[in-house]
Amino acid sequence: MSSPVIIKLAGEPSGTLKGKHAVGVYWTKALELMPNLHFDLLATLIGVDSITLYYQGARGPAAEVFHFNPNGKVARAYAHYL
């Protein structure tokens, strides 16, 4: 998972986390800091083995791209913000 927010929230200078455990720790901390976190889905864009969710988030408009492996599970995810 890659996101500019990871740099600040997780203290990871690369902005990238690897593995379910690291991503879970990140989201646990994020939800502790913003317990009322809410997203309004604006559009779902379909690609080949990927989707992009375009939404209004706590920091404004955002898009997240999810790439799926052959088993249909998310293998990579990228968050983008204005």
mmCIF file of the N, C-alpha and C atoms, coordinates in Angstrom:
data_MODEL
# 
_entry.id   MODEL 
# 
loop_
_atom_site.group_PDB 
_atom_site.id 
_atom_site.type_symbol 
_atom_site.label_atom_id 
_atom_site.label_alt_id 
_atom_site.label_comp_id 
_atom_site.label_asym_id 
_atom_site.label_entity_id 
_atom_site.label_seq_id 
_atom_site.pdbx_PDB_ins_code 
_atom_site.Cartn_x 
_atom_site.Cartn_y 
_atom_site.Cartn_z 
_atom_site.occupancy 
_atom_site.B_iso_or_equiv 
_atom_site.pdbx_formal_charge 
_atom_site.auth_seq_id 
_atom_site.auth_comp_id 
_atom_site.auth_asym_id 
_atom_site.auth_atom_id 
_atom_site.pdbx_PDB_model_num 
ATOM 1   N N  . MET A 1 1  ? 0.851   -1.164  0.000   1.00 0.00 ? 1  MET A N  1 
ATOM 2   C CA . MET A 1 1  ? 0.000   0.000   0.000   1.00 0.00 ? 1  MET A CA 1 
ATOM 3   C C  . MET A 1 1  ? 0.896   1.225   0.000   1.00 0.00 ? 1  MET A C  1 
ATOM 4   N N  . SER A 1 2  ? 0.624   2.165   -0.898  1.00 0.00 ? 2  SER A N  1 
ATOM 5   C CA . SER A 1 2  ? 1.386   3.411   -0.968  1.00 0.00 ? 2  SER A CA 1 
ATOM 6   C C  . SER A 1 2  ? 0.448   4.593   -0.814  1.00 0.00 ? 2  SER A C  1 
ATOM 7   N N  . SER A 1 3  ? 0.865   5.537   0.023   1.00 0.00 ? 3  SER A N  1 
ATOM 8   C CA . SER A 1 3  ? 0.072   6.744   0.266   1.00 0.00 ? 3  SER A CA 1 
ATOM 9   C C  . SER A 1 3  ? 0.971   7.811   0.868   1.00 0.00 ? 3  SER A C  1 
ATOM 10  N N  . PRO A 1 4  ? 0.779   9.063   0.475   1.00 0.00 ? 4  PRO A N  1 
ATOM 11  C CA . PRO A 1 4  ? 1.537   10.132  1.113   1.00 0.00 ? 4  PRO A CA 1 
ATOM 12  C C  . PRO A 1 4  ? 1.257   10.228  2.617   1.00 0.00 ? 4  PRO A C  1 
ATOM 13  N N  . VAL A 1 5  ? 0.085   9.798   3.047   1.00 0.00 ? 5  VAL A N  1 
ATOM 14  C CA . VAL A 1 5  ? -0.282  9.867   4.462   1.00 0.00 ? 5  VAL A CA 1 
ATOM 15  C C  . VAL A 1 5  ? 0.551   8.877   5.282   1.00 0.00 ? 5  VAL A C  1 
ATOM 16  N N  . ILE A 1 6  ? 0.986   7.783   4.671   1.00 0.00 ? 6  ILE A N  1 
ATOM 17  C CA . ILE A 1 6  ? 1.798   6.786   5.374   1.00 0.00 ? 6  ILE A CA 1 
ATOM 18  C C  . ILE A 1 6  ? 3.083   7.417   5.897   1.00 0.00 ? 6  ILE A C  1 
ATOM 19  N N  . ILE A 1 7  ? 3.634   8.364   5.151   1.00 0.00 ? 7  ILE A N  1 
ATOM 20  C CA . ILE A 1 7  ? 4.879   9.028   5.571   1.00 0.00 ? 7  ILE A CA 1 
ATOM 21  C C  . ILE A 1 7  ? 4.691   9.667   6.940   1.00 0.00 ? 7  ILE A C  1 
ATOM 22  N N  . LYS A 1 8  ? 3.597   10.396  7.124   1.00 0.00 ? 8  LYS A N  1 
ATOM 23  C CA . LYS A 1 8  ? 3.339   11.087  8.393   1.00 0.00 ? 8  LYS A CA 1 
ATOM 24  C C  . LYS A 1 8  ? 2.803   10.131  9.465   1.00 0.00 ? 8  LYS A C  1 
ATOM 25  N N  . LEU A 1 9  ? 1.800   9.357   9.115   1.00 0.00 ? 9  LEU A N  1 
ATOM 26  C CA . LEU A 1 9  ? 1.094   8.559   10.110  1.00 0.00 ? 9  LEU A CA 1 
ATOM 27  C C  . LEU A 1 9  ? 1.901   7.353   10.594  1.00 0.00 ? 9  LEU A C  1 
ATOM 28  N N  . ALA A 1 10 ? 2.575   6.674   9.675   1.00 0.00 ? 10 ALA A N  1 
ATOM 29  C CA . ALA A 1 10 ? 3.331   5.476   10.045  1.00 0.00 ? 10 ALA A CA 1 
ATOM 30  C C  . ALA A 1 10 ? 4.819   5.765   10.217  1.00 0.00 ? 10 ALA A C  1 
ATOM 31  N N  . GLY A 1 11 ? 5.241   6.975   9.840   1.00 0.00 ? 11 GLY A N  1 
ATOM 32  C CA . GLY A 1 11 ? 6.655   7.305   9.947   1.00 0.00 ? 11 GLY A CA 1 
ATOM 33  C C  . GLY A 1 11 ? 7.525   6.530   8.976   1.00 0.00 ? 11 GLY A C  1 
ATOM 34  N N  . GLU A 1 12 ? 6.923   6.088   7.870   1.00 0.00 ? 12 GLU A N  1 
ATOM 35  C CA . GLU A 1 12 ? 7.650   5.327   6.849   1.00 0.00 ? 12 GLU A CA 1 
ATOM 36  C C  . GLU A 1 12 ? 8.014   6.276   5.712   1.00 0.00 ? 12 GLU A C  1 
ATOM 37  N N  . PRO A 1 13 ? 9.312   6.648   5.585   1.00 0.00 ? 13 PRO A N  1 
ATOM 38  C CA . PRO A 1 13 ? 9.717   7.654   4.601   1.00 0.00 ? 13 PRO A CA 1 
ATOM 39  C C  . PRO A 1 13 ? 9.405   7.308   3.152   1.00 0.00 ? 13 PRO A C  1 
ATOM 40  N N  . SER A 1 14 ? 9.305   6.023   2.824   1.00 0.00 ? 14 SER A N  1 
ATOM 41  C CA . SER A 1 14 ? 9.009   5.626   1.445   1.00 0.00 ? 14 SER A CA 1 
ATOM 42  C C  . SER A 1 14 ? 7.542   5.828   1.092   1.00 0.00 ? 14 SER A C  1 
ATOM 43  N N  . GLY A 1 15 ? 6.682   5.955   2.110   1.00 0.00 ? 15 GLY A N  1 
ATOM 44  C CA . GLY A 1 15 ? 5.242   6.074   1.866   1.00 0.00 ? 15 GLY A CA 1 
ATOM 45  C C  . GLY A 1 15 ? 4.599   4.757   1.483   1.00 0.00 ? 15 GLY A C  1 
ATOM 46  N N  . THR A 1 16 ? 5.320   3.649   1.658   1.00 0.00 ? 16 THR A N  1 
ATOM 47  C CA . THR A 1 16 ? 4.816   2.332   1.253   1.00 0.00 ? 16 THR A CA 1 
ATOM 48  C C  . THR A 1 16 ? 4.880   1.350   2.416   1.00 0.00 ? 16 THR A C  1 
ATOM 49  N N  . LEU A 1 17 ? 3.798   0.599   2.581   1.00 0.00 ? 17 LEU A N  1 
ATOM 50  C CA . LEU A 1 17 ? 3.739   -0.481  3.566   1.00 0.00 ? 17 LEU A CA 1 
ATOM 51  C C  . LEU A 1 17 ? 3.579   -1.798  2.825   1.00 0.00 ? 17 LEU A C  1 
ATOM 52  N N  . LYS A 1 18 ? 4.163   -2.864  3.369   1.00 0.00 ? 18 LYS A N  1 
ATOM 53  C CA . LYS A 1 18 ? 4.043   -4.189  2.756   1.00 0.00 ? 18 LYS A CA 1 
ATOM 54  C C  . LYS A 1 18 ? 3.507   -5.177  3.774   1.00 0.00 ? 18 LYS A C  1 
ATOM 55  N N  . GLY A 1 19 ? 2.528   -5.966  3.353   1.00 0.00 ? 19 GLY A N  1 
ATOM 56  C CA . GLY A 1 19 ? 1.974   -7.011  4.198   1.00 0.00 ? 19 GLY A CA 1 
ATOM 57  C C  . GLY A 1 19 ? 0.726   -6.592  4.951   1.00 0.00 ? 19 GLY A C  1 
ATOM 58  N N  . LYS A 1 20 ? -0.108  -7.593  5.221   1.00 0.00 ? 20 LYS A N  1 
ATOM 59  C CA . LYS A 1 20 ? -1.378  -7.353  5.914   1.00 0.00 ? 20 LYS A CA 1 
ATOM 60  C C  . LYS A 1 20 ? -1.172  -6.745  7.294   1.00 0.00 ? 20 LYS A C  1 
ATOM 61  N N  . HIS A 1 21 ? -0.167  -7.236  8.014   1.00 0.00 ? 21 HIS A N  1 
ATOM 62  C CA . HIS A 1 21 ? 0.047   -6.742  9.380   1.00 0.00 ? 21 HIS A CA 1 
ATOM 63  C C  . HIS A 1 21 ? 0.367   -5.247  9.379   1.00 0.00 ? 21 HIS A C  1 
ATOM 64  N N  . ALA A 1 22 ? 1.302   -4.822  8.535   1.00 0.00 ? 22 ALA A N  1 
ATOM 65  C CA . ALA A 1 22 ? 1.692   -3.401  8.487   1.00 0.00 ? 22 ALA A CA 1 
ATOM 66  C C  . ALA A 1 22 ? 0.518   -2.516  8.081   1.00 0.00 ? 22 ALA A C  1 
ATOM 67  N N  . VAL A 1 23 ? -0.264  -2.961  7.121   1.00 0.00 ? 23 VAL A N  1 
ATOM 68  C CA . VAL A 1 23 ? -1.429  -2.189  6.681   1.00 0.00 ? 23 VAL A CA 1 
ATOM 69  C C  . VAL A 1 23 ? -2.480  -2.148  7.794   1.00 0.00 ? 23 VAL A C  1 
ATOM 70  N N  . GLY A 1 24 ? -2.659  -3.261  8.496   1.00 0.00 ? 24 GLY A N  1 
ATOM 71  C CA . GLY A 1 24 ? -3.610  -3.300  9.606   1.00 0.00 ? 24 GLY A CA 1 
ATOM 72  C C  . GLY A 1 24 ? -3.229  -2.352  10.735  1.00 0.00 ? 24 GLY A C  1 
ATOM 73  N N  . VAL A 1 25 ? -1.942  -2.314  11.076  1.00 0.00 ? 25 VAL A N  1 
ATOM 74  C CA . VAL A 1 25 ? -1.458  -1.398  12.115  1.00 0.00 ? 25 VAL A CA 1 
ATOM 75  C C  . VAL A 1 25 ? -1.705  0.047   11.686  1.00 0.00 ? 25 VAL A C  1 
ATOM 76  N N  . TYR A 1 26 ? -1.437  0.338   10.428  1.00 0.00 ? 26 TYR A N  1 
ATOM 77  C CA . TYR A 1 26 ? -1.651  1.686   9.883   1.00 0.00 ? 26 TYR A CA 1 
ATOM 78  C C  . TYR A 1 26 ? -3.120  2.094   10.024  1.00 0.00 ? 26 TYR A C  1 
ATOM 79  N N  . TRP A 1 27 ? -4.048  1.226   9.587   1.00 0.00 ? 27 TRP A N  1 
ATOM 80  C CA . TRP A 1 27 ? -5.466  1.579   9.635   1.00 0.00 ? 27 TRP A CA 1 
ATOM 81  C C  . TRP A 1 27 ? -5.989  1.642   11.068  1.00 0.00 ? 27 TRP A C  1 
ATOM 82  N N  . THR A 1 28 ? -5.451  0.827   11.961  1.00 0.00 ? 28 THR A N  1 
ATOM 83  C CA . THR A 1 28 ? -5.839  0.911   13.374  1.00 0.00 ? 28 THR A CA 1 
ATOM 84  C C  . THR A 1 28 ? -5.490  2.286   13.931  1.00 0.00 ? 28 THR A C  1 
ATOM 85  N N  . LYS A 1 29 ? -4.267  2.757   13.647  1.00 0.00 ? 29 LYS A N  1 
ATOM 86  C CA . LYS A 1 29 ? -3.845  4.078   14.118  1.00 0.00 ? 29 LYS A CA 1 
ATOM 87  C C  . LYS A 1 29 ? -4.678  5.180   13.465  1.00 0.00 ? 29 LYS A C  1 
ATOM 88  N N  . ALA A 1 30 ? -4.921  5.071   12.158  1.00 0.00 ? 30 ALA A N  1 
ATOM 89  C CA . ALA A 1 30 ? -5.700  6.081   11.443  1.00 0.00 ? 30 ALA A CA 1 
ATOM 90  C C  . ALA A 1 30 ? -7.108  6.202   12.031  1.00 0.00 ? 30 ALA A C  1 
ATOM 91  N N  . LEU A 1 31 ? -7.726  5.075   12.308  1.00 0.00 ? 31 LEU A N  1 
ATOM 92  C CA . LEU A 1 31 ? -9.095  5.113   12.846  1.00 0.00 ? 31 LEU A CA 1 
ATOM 93  C C  . LEU A 1 31 ? -9.135  5.568   14.299  1.00 0.00 ? 31 LEU A C  1 
ATOM 94  N N  . GLU A 1 32 ? -8.053  5.353   15.033  1.00 0.00 ? 32 GLU A N  1 
ATOM 95  C CA . GLU A 1 32 ? -7.981  5.899   16.393  1.00 0.00 ? 32 GLU A CA 1 
ATOM 96  C C  . GLU A 1 32 ? -7.908  7.425   16.344  1.00 0.00 ? 32 GLU A C  1 
ATOM 97  N N  . LEU A 1 33 ? -7.159  7.961   15.384  1.00 0.00 ? 33 LEU A N  1 
ATOM 98  C CA . LEU A 1 33 ? -7.016  9.409   15.247  1.00 0.00 ? 33 LEU A CA 1 
ATOM 99  C C  . LEU A 1 33 ? -8.256  10.070  14.656  1.00 0.00 ? 33 LEU A C  1 
ATOM 100 N N  . MET A 1 34 ? -8.970  9.349   13.802  1.00 0.00 ? 34 MET A N  1 
ATOM 101 C CA . MET A 1 34 ? -10.174 9.887   13.154  1.00 0.00 ? 34 MET A CA 1 
ATOM 102 C C  . MET A 1 34 ? -11.300 8.848   13.236  1.00 0.00 ? 34 MET A C  1 
ATOM 103 N N  . PRO A 1 35 ? -11.882 8.658   14.415  1.00 0.00 ? 35 PRO A N  1 
ATOM 104 C CA . PRO A 1 35 ? -12.887 7.598   14.587  1.00 0.00 ? 35 PRO A CA 1 
ATOM 105 C C  . PRO A 1 35 ? -14.134 7.779   13.722  1.00 0.00 ? 35 PRO A C  1 
ATOM 106 N N  . ASN A 1 36 ? -14.420 8.991   13.273  1.00 0.00 ? 36 ASN A N  1 
ATOM 107 C CA . ASN A 1 36 ? -15.594 9.225   12.441  1.00 0.00 ? 36 ASN A CA 1 
ATOM 108 C C  . ASN A 1 36 ? -15.230 9.340   10.962  1.00 0.00 ? 36 ASN A C  1 
ATOM 109 N N  . LEU A 1 37 ? -14.112 8.748   10.579  1.00 0.00 ? 37 LEU A N  1 
ATOM 110 C CA . LEU A 1 37 ? -13.653 8.804   9.194   1.00 0.00 ? 37 LEU A CA 1 
ATOM 111 C C  . LEU A 1 37 ? -14.764 8.327   8.255   1.00 0.00 ? 37 LEU A C  1 
ATOM 112 N N  . HIS A 1 38 ? -14.983 9.099   7.198   1.00 0.00 ? 38 HIS A N  1 
ATOM 113 C CA . HIS A 1 38 ? -16.088 8.806   6.281   1.00 0.00 ? 38 HIS A CA 1 
ATOM 114 C C  . HIS A 1 38 ? -15.646 9.114   4.857   1.00 0.00 ? 38 HIS A C  1 
ATOM 115 N N  . PHE A 1 39 ? -16.063 8.294   3.920   1.00 0.00 ? 39 PHE A N  1 
ATOM 116 C CA . PHE A 1 39 ? -15.759 8.498   2.507   1.00 0.00 ? 39 PHE A CA 1 
ATOM 117 C C  . PHE A 1 39 ? -17.068 8.515   1.718   1.00 0.00 ? 39 PHE A C  1 
ATOM 118 N N  . ASP A 1 40 ? -17.185 9.440   0.785   1.00 0.00 ? 40 ASP A N  1 
ATOM 119 C CA . ASP A 1 40 ? -18.331 9.464   -0.124  1.00 0.00 ? 40 ASP A CA 1 
ATOM 120 C C  . ASP A 1 40 ? -17.845 9.050   -1.503  1.00 0.00 ? 40 ASP A C  1 
ATOM 121 N N  . LEU A 1 41 ? -18.281 7.885   -1.961  1.00 0.00 ? 41 LEU A N  1 
ATOM 122 C CA . LEU A 1 41 ? -17.871 7.365   -3.262  1.00 0.00 ? 41 LEU A CA 1 
ATOM 123 C C  . LEU A 1 41 ? -18.475 8.213   -4.372  1.00 0.00 ? 41 LEU A C  1 
ATOM 124 N N  . LEU A 1 42 ? -17.617 8.702   -5.277  1.00 0.00 ? 42 LEU A N  1 
ATOM 125 C CA . LEU A 1 42 ? -18.066 9.509   -6.413  1.00 0.00 ? 42 LEU A CA 1 
ATOM 126 C C  . LEU A 1 42 ? -18.127 8.671   -7.692  1.00 0.00 ? 42 LEU A C  1 
ATOM 127 N N  . ALA A 1 43 ? -17.171 7.750   -7.848  1.00 0.00 ? 43 ALA A N  1 
ATOM 128 C CA . ALA A 1 43 ? -17.154 6.904   -9.049  1.00 0.00 ? 43 ALA A CA 1 
ATOM 129 C C  . ALA A 1 43 ? -16.250 5.705   -8.819  1.00 0.00 ? 43 ALA A C  1 
ATOM 130 N N  . THR A 1 44 ? -16.576 4.620   -9.502  1.00 0.00 ? 44 THR A N  1 
ATOM 131 C CA . THR A 1 44 ? -15.730 3.433   -9.545  1.00 0.00 ? 44 THR A CA 1 
ATOM 132 C C  . THR A 1 44 ? -15.318 3.238   -10.993 1.00 0.00 ? 44 THR A C  1 
ATOM 133 N N  . LEU A 1 45 ? -14.014 3.240   -11.231 1.00 0.00 ? 45 LEU A N  1 
ATOM 134 C CA . LEU A 1 45 ? -13.471 3.088   -12.582 1.00 0.00 ? 45 LEU A CA 1 
ATOM 135 C C  . LEU A 1 45 ? -12.888 1.684   -12.703 1.00 0.00 ? 45 LEU A C  1 
ATOM 136 N N  . ILE A 1 46 ? -13.282 0.978   -13.759 1.00 0.00 ? 46 ILE A N  1 
ATOM 137 C CA . ILE A 1 46 ? -12.892 -0.411  -13.944 1.00 0.00 ? 46 ILE A CA 1 
ATOM 138 C C  . ILE A 1 46 ? -11.744 -0.511  -14.938 1.00 0.00 ? 46 ILE A C  1 
ATOM 139 N N  . GLY A 1 47 ? -10.702 -1.248  -14.564 1.00 0.00 ? 47 GLY A N  1 
ATOM 140 C CA . GLY A 1 47 ? -9.569  -1.498  -15.446 1.00 0.00 ? 47 GLY A CA 1 
ATOM 141 C C  . GLY A 1 47 ? -9.390  -2.993  -15.647 1.00 0.00 ? 47 GLY A C  1 
ATOM 142 N N  . VAL A 1 48 ? -8.271  -3.381  -16.219 1.00 0.00 ? 48 VAL A N  1 
ATOM 143 C CA . VAL A 1 48 ? -7.916  -4.784  -16.372 1.00 0.00 ? 48 VAL A CA 1 
ATOM 144 C C  . VAL A 1 48 ? -7.166  -5.204  -15.108 1.00 0.00 ? 48 VAL A C  1 
ATOM 145 N N  . ASP A 1 49 ? -7.737  -6.095  -14.343 1.00 0.00 ? 49 ASP A N  1 
ATOM 146 C CA . ASP A 1 49 ? -7.153  -6.549  -13.072 1.00 0.00 ? 49 ASP A CA 1 
ATOM 147 C C  . ASP A 1 49 ? -6.942  -5.407  -12.074 1.00 0.00 ? 49 ASP A C  1 
ATOM 148 N N  . SER A 1 50 ? -7.742  -4.344  -12.182 1.00 0.00 ? 50 SER A N  1 
ATOM 149 C CA . SER A 1 50 ? -7.639  -3.238  -11.243 1.00 0.00 ? 50 SER A CA 1 
ATOM 150 C C  . SER A 1 50 ? -8.927  -2.423  -11.239 1.00 0.00 ? 50 SER A C  1 
ATOM 151 N N  . ILE A 1 51 ? -9.107  -1.671  -10.165 1.00 0.00 ? 51 ILE A N  1 
ATOM 152 C CA . ILE A 1 51 ? -10.190 -0.687  -10.090 1.00 0.00 ? 51 ILE A CA 1 
ATOM 153 C C  . ILE A 1 51 ? -9.625  0.588   -9.461  1.00 0.00 ? 51 ILE A C  1 
ATOM 154 N N  . THR A 1 52 ? -10.279 1.697   -9.737  1.00 0.00 ? 52 THR A N  1 
ATOM 155 C CA . THR A 1 52 ? -9.952  2.961   -9.092  1.00 0.00 ? 52 THR A CA 1 
ATOM 156 C C  . THR A 1 52 ? -11.223 3.479   -8.438  1.00 0.00 ? 52 THR A C  1 
ATOM 157 N N  . LEU A 1 53 ? -11.120 3.781   -7.160  1.00 0.00 ? 53 LEU A N  1 
ATOM 158 C CA . LEU A 1 53 ? -12.229 4.387   -6.434  1.00 0.00 ? 53 LEU A CA 1 
ATOM 159 C C  . LEU A 1 53 ? -11.943 5.876   -6.322  1.00 0.00 ? 53 LEU A C  1 
ATOM 160 N N  . TYR A 1 54 ? -12.849 6.683   -6.840  1.00 0.00 ? 54 TYR A N  1 
ATOM 161 C CA . TYR A 1 54 ? -12.739 8.134   -6.756  1.00 0.00 ? 54 TYR A CA 1 
ATOM 162 C C  . TYR A 1 54 ? -13.746 8.574   -5.714  1.00 0.00 ? 54 TYR A C  1 
ATOM 163 N N  . TYR A 1 55 ? -13.284 9.295   -4.698  1.00 0.00 ? 55 TYR A N  1 
ATOM 164 C CA . TYR A 1 55 ? -14.170 9.625   -3.584  1.00 0.00 ? 55 TYR A CA 1 
ATOM 165 C C  . TYR A 1 55 ? -13.811 10.962  -2.956  1.00 0.00 ? 55 TYR A C  1 
ATOM 166 N N  . GLN A 1 56 ? -14.745 11.445  -2.150  1.00 0.00 ? 56 GLN A N  1 
ATOM 167 C CA . GLN A 1 56 ? -14.526 12.623  -1.323  1.00 0.00 ? 56 GLN A CA 1 
ATOM 168 C C  . GLN A 1 56 ? -14.172 12.097  0.054   1.00 0.00 ? 56 GLN A C  1 
ATOM 169 N N  . GLY A 1 57 ? -12.978 12.411  0.516   1.00 0.00 ? 57 GLY A N  1 
ATOM 170 C CA . GLY A 1 57 ? -12.531 11.944  1.819   1.00 0.00 ? 57 GLY A CA 1 
ATOM 171 C C  . GLY A 1 57 ? -12.352 13.081  2.796   1.00 0.00 ? 57 GLY A C  1 
ATOM 172 N N  . ALA A 1 58 ? -11.781 12.784  3.926   1.00 0.00 ? 58 ALA A N  1 
ATOM 173 C CA . ALA A 1 58 ? -11.579 13.772  4.980   1.00 0.00 ? 58 ALA A CA 1 
ATOM 174 C C  . ALA A 1 58 ? -10.679 14.915  4.537   1.00 0.00 ? 58 ALA A C  1 
ATOM 175 N N  . ARG A 1 59 ? -9.762  14.638  3.608   1.00 0.00 ? 59 ARG A N  1 
ATOM 176 C CA . ARG A 1 59 ? -8.817  15.657  3.130   1.00 0.00 ? 59 ARG A CA 1 
ATOM 177 C C  . ARG A 1 59 ? -9.220  16.233  1.783   1.00 0.00 ? 59 ARG A C  1 
ATOM 178 N N  . GLY A 1 60 ? -10.389 15.888  1.277   1.00 0.00 ? 60 GLY A N  1 
ATOM 179 C CA . GLY A 1 60 ? -10.839 16.372  -0.022  1.00 0.00 ? 60 GLY A CA 1 
ATOM 180 C C  . GLY A 1 60 ? -10.908 15.241  -1.036  1.00 0.00 ? 60 GLY A C  1 
ATOM 181 N N  . PRO A 1 61 ? -10.935 15.594  -2.331  1.00 0.00 ? 61 PRO A N  1 
ATOM 182 C CA . PRO A 1 61 ? -11.039 14.575  -3.375  1.00 0.00 ? 61 PRO A CA 1 
ATOM 183 C C  . PRO A 1 61 ? -9.830  13.639  -3.342  1.00 0.00 ? 61 PRO A C  1 
ATOM 184 N N  . ALA A 1 62 ? -10.083 12.356  -3.607  1.00 0.00 ? 62 ALA A N  1 
ATOM 185 C CA . ALA A 1 62 ? -9.022  11.353  -3.585  1.00 0.00 ? 62 ALA A CA 1 
ATOM 186 C C  . ALA A 1 62 ? -9.364  10.229  -4.552  1.00 0.00 ? 62 ALA A C  1 
ATOM 187 N N  . ALA A 1 63 ? -8.327  9.493   -4.925  1.00 0.00 ? 63 ALA A N  1 
ATOM 188 C CA . ALA A 1 63 ? -8.506  8.299   -5.758  1.00 0.00 ? 63 ALA A CA 1 
ATOM 189 C C  . ALA A 1 63 ? -7.580  7.215   -5.227  1.00 0.00 ? 63 ALA A C  1 
ATOM 190 N N  . GLU A 1 64 ? -8.094  6.018   -5.172  1.00 0.00 ? 64 GLU A N  1 
ATOM 191 C CA . GLU A 1 64 ? -7.271  4.873   -4.773  1.00 0.00 ? 64 GLU A CA 1 
ATOM 192 C C  . GLU A 1 64 ? -7.362  3.821   -5.862  1.00 0.00 ? 64 GLU A C  1 
ATOM 193 N N  . VAL A 1 65 ? -6.206  3.319   -6.250  1.00 0.00 ? 65 VAL A N  1 
ATOM 194 C CA . VAL A 1 65 ? -6.107  2.309   -7.298  1.00 0.00 ? 65 VAL A CA 1 
ATOM 195 C C  . VAL A 1 65 ? -5.735  0.985   -6.633  1.00 0.00 ? 65 VAL A C  1 
ATOM 196 N N  . PHE A 1 66 ? -6.497  -0.056  -6.942  1.00 0.00 ? 66 PHE A N  1 
ATOM 197 C CA . PHE A 1 66 ? -6.264  -1.387  -6.392  1.00 0.00 ? 66 PHE A CA 1 
ATOM 198 C C  . PHE A 1 66 ? -5.970  -2.359  -7.536  1.00 0.00 ? 66 PHE A C  1 
ATOM 199 N N  . HIS A 1 67 ? -4.822  -3.026  -7.468  1.00 0.00 ? 67 HIS A N  1 
ATOM 200 C CA . HIS A 1 67 ? -4.434  -4.041  -8.452  1.00 0.00 ? 67 HIS A CA 1 
ATOM 201 C C  . HIS A 1 67 ? -4.654  -5.413  -7.822  1.00 0.00 ? 67 HIS A C  1 
ATOM 202 N N  . PHE A 1 68 ? -5.280  -6.307  -8.586  1.00 0.00 ? 68 PHE A N  1 
ATOM 203 C CA . PHE A 1 68 ? -5.616  -7.633  -8.075  1.00 0.00 ? 68 PHE A CA 1 
ATOM 204 C C  . PHE A 1 68 ? -4.689  -8.707  -8.619  1.00 0.00 ? 68 PHE A C  1 
ATOM 205 N N  . ASN A 1 69 ? -4.402  -9.713  -7.773  1.00 0.00 ? 69 ASN A N  1 
ATOM 206 C CA . ASN A 1 69 ? -3.605  -10.853 -8.218  1.00 0.00 ? 69 ASN A CA 1 
ATOM 207 C C  . ASN A 1 69 ? -4.525  -11.873 -8.895  1.00 0.00 ? 69 ASN A C  1 
ATOM 208 N N  . PRO A 1 70 ? -3.987  -12.951 -9.440  1.00 0.00 ? 70 PRO A N  1 
ATOM 209 C CA . PRO A 1 70 ? -4.834  -13.944 -10.120 1.00 0.00 ? 70 PRO A CA 1 
ATOM 210 C C  . PRO A 1 70 ? -5.912  -14.573 -9.228  1.00 0.00 ? 70 PRO A C  1 
ATOM 211 N N  . ASN A 1 71 ? -5.745  -14.503 -7.903  1.00 0.00 ? 71 ASN A N  1 
ATOM 212 C CA . ASN A 1 71 ? -6.747  -15.044 -6.977  1.00 0.00 ? 71 ASN A CA 1 
ATOM 213 C C  . ASN A 1 71 ? -7.830  -14.027 -6.629  1.00 0.00 ? 71 ASN A C  1 
ATOM 214 N N  . GLY A 1 72 ? -7.763  -12.834 -7.248  1.00 0.00 ? 72 GLY A N  1 
ATOM 215 C CA . GLY A 1 72 ? -8.768  -11.813 -6.998  1.00 0.00 ? 72 GLY A CA 1 
ATOM 216 C C  . GLY A 1 72 ? -8.549  -11.014 -5.727  1.00 0.00 ? 72 GLY A C  1 
ATOM 217 N N  . LYS A 1 73 ? -7.368  -11.131 -5.121  1.00 0.00 ? 73 LYS A N  1 
ATOM 218 C CA . LYS A 1 73 ? -7.056  -10.380 -3.907  1.00 0.00 ? 73 LYS A CA 1 
ATOM 219 C C  . LYS A 1 73 ? -6.193  -9.174  -4.259  1.00 0.00 ? 73 LYS A C  1 
ATOM 220 N N  . VAL A 1 74 ? -6.316  -8.129  -3.464  1.00 0.00 ? 74 VAL A N  1 
ATOM 221 C CA . VAL A 1 74 ? -5.525  -6.916  -3.715  1.00 0.00 ? 74 VAL A CA 1 
ATOM 222 C C  . VAL A 1 74 ? -4.052  -7.232  -3.494  1.00 0.00 ? 74 VAL A C  1 
ATOM 223 N N  . ALA A 1 75 ? -3.254  -6.969  -4.521  1.00 0.00 ? 75 ALA A N  1 
ATOM 224 C CA . ALA A 1 75 ? -1.810  -7.184  -4.447  1.00 0.00 ? 75 ALA A CA 1 
ATOM 225 C C  . ALA A 1 75 ? -1.065  -5.869  -4.227  1.00 0.00 ? 75 ALA A C  1 
ATOM 226 N N  . ARG A 1 76 ? -1.619  -4.779  -4.761  1.00 0.00 ? 76 ARG A N  1 
ATOM 227 C CA . ARG A 1 76 ? -1.010  -3.449  -4.622  1.00 0.00 ? 76 ARG A CA 1 
ATOM 228 C C  . ARG A 1 76 ? -2.125  -2.425  -4.533  1.00 0.00 ? 76 ARG A C  1 
ATOM 229 N N  . ALA A 1 77 ? -1.895  -1.374  -3.764  1.00 0.00 ? 77 ALA A N  1 
ATOM 230 C CA . ALA A 1 77 ? -2.873  -0.290  -3.644  1.00 0.00 ? 77 ALA A CA 1 
ATOM 231 C C  . ALA A 1 77 ? -2.132  1.028   -3.558  1.00 0.00 ? 77 ALA A C  1 
ATOM 232 N N  . TYR A 1 78 ? -2.665  2.040   -4.250  1.00 0.00 ? 78 TYR A N  1 
ATOM 233 C CA . TYR A 1 78 ? -2.044  3.354   -4.295  1.00 0.00 ? 78 TYR A CA 1 
ATOM 234 C C  . TYR A 1 78 ? -3.101  4.408   -4.024  1.00 0.00 ? 78 TYR A C  1 
ATOM 235 N N  . ALA A 1 79 ? -2.826  5.312   -3.083  1.00 0.00 ? 79 ALA A N  1 
ATOM 236 C CA . ALA A 1 79 ? -3.738  6.397   -2.763  1.00 0.00 ? 79 ALA A CA 1 
ATOM 237 C C  . ALA A 1 79 ? -3.181  7.700   -3.329  1.00 0.00 ? 79 ALA A C  1 
ATOM 238 N N  . HIS A 1 80 ? -4.084  8.523   -3.865  1.00 0.00 ? 80 HIS A N  1 
ATOM 239 C CA . HIS A 1 80 ? -3.701  9.808   -4.466  1.00 0.00 ? 80 HIS A CA 1 
ATOM 240 C C  . HIS A 1 80 ? -4.629  10.892  -3.927  1.00 0.00 ? 80 HIS A C  1 
ATOM 241 N N  . TYR A 1 81 ? -4.036  12.038  -3.593  1.00 0.00 ? 81 TYR A N  1 
ATOM 242 C CA . TYR A 1 81 ? -4.796  13.150  -3.022  1.00 0.00 ? 81 TYR A CA 1 
ATOM 243 C C  . TYR A 1 81 ? -4.450  14.449  -3.724  1.00 0.00 ? 81 TYR A C  1 
ATOM 244 N N  . LEU A 1 82 ? -5.372  15.412  -3.663  1.00 0.00 ? 82 LEU A N  1 
ATOM 245 C CA . LEU A 1 82 ? -5.079  16.755  -4.164  1.00 0.00 ? 82 LEU A CA 1 
ATOM 246 C C  . LEU A 1 82 ? -4.221  17.482  -3.164  1.00 0.00 ? 82 LEU A C  1 
# 
